[in-house]
Amino acid sequence: MTVLKNDRFLRALLKQPVDVTPVWMMRQAGRYLPEYRATRAKAGDFMSLCMNPALACEVTLQPLDRYPQLDAAILFSDILTIPDAMGQGLYFESGEGPRFRKVVSSLADVEALPVPDPEQDLGYVMEAVRTIRRELNGRVPLIGFSGSPWTLATYMVEGGSSKDFRKSKAMLYDNPQAMYLLLDKLAQAVTSYLNGQIRAGAQAVQIFDSWGGSLSSAAYLEFSLAYMRKIVDGLIREHEGRRVPVILFTKGGGLWLEAMAESGAEALGLDWTCDIGSARARVGDRVALQGNMDPSVLYANPAAIRTEVARILARYGEGTGHVFNLGHGITPEVDPAHAGAFFEAVHELSAQYHR
């Protein structure tokens, strides 16, 4: 077991003292980096990049090499690897995003879905995790991740991205038994997948509930949060002599923070529509908070970025339990120098809150 040289990310998630607020960024290995675009071109396409453990490792490490302030690496992969392993036939259409060759539309379709084995059916992800951990050599912790059951279900029922989730919500209200079974199978698959990542070397895991915020309050609790709680209950929580923290991130989830804080997860991710000071007052000491700068701030000049970082740090206030991040992923058009200014500002301006 390699000694972890920088563990402030894990310490903050567990609400332990840190010297500065740790920072990482969703989609930190992405199209805003010219070195990422070069590696993706070498791979041929996005899924070929995801399915090549050596290249997935290469792009995972690229932002760390460019930005020494980063306090965590995140596995380079995609949330839709699980539905693909369930036989749905994932492909990416230029300008259209992800698509599935098979669509789930009935109880019979759901009953026919297998629950994938992480080593057999998603072995390329597990090998990528092992490769990244080896190459990190203790530099920073590695985050594993998955989509939430509800988010994965929307893609499987819609056949791809959706603006209104018409088919998914119709199944939820019209054929709830089919949706319950689909979500239950996905919860089993996600639990197994994340446990596979933890065994392979992931030191924290995040569940991305990208579309939970599209639901009504009652439906969110029943069809999204309930299944994320099942996953948290089934995860390996101690590995390599350390706690393995879990982060729940529901985009648009600010309405349900109190319920999310009772999920058993160590931390909640916040999007930028939620005030982090108010969120901290609502959840108290039950969980750490991750977030939550608007990604669009990175289009502004470095001085404006610094001002917004200072505002969010002040709203969170003194003490540990804050991991600085964007409220969603960085966008491809951002100047890489602006991301660097963001990371520098977090470390420099946060020290005063940890004395």
Disulfide bonds with the S-S distance in Angstrom:
none
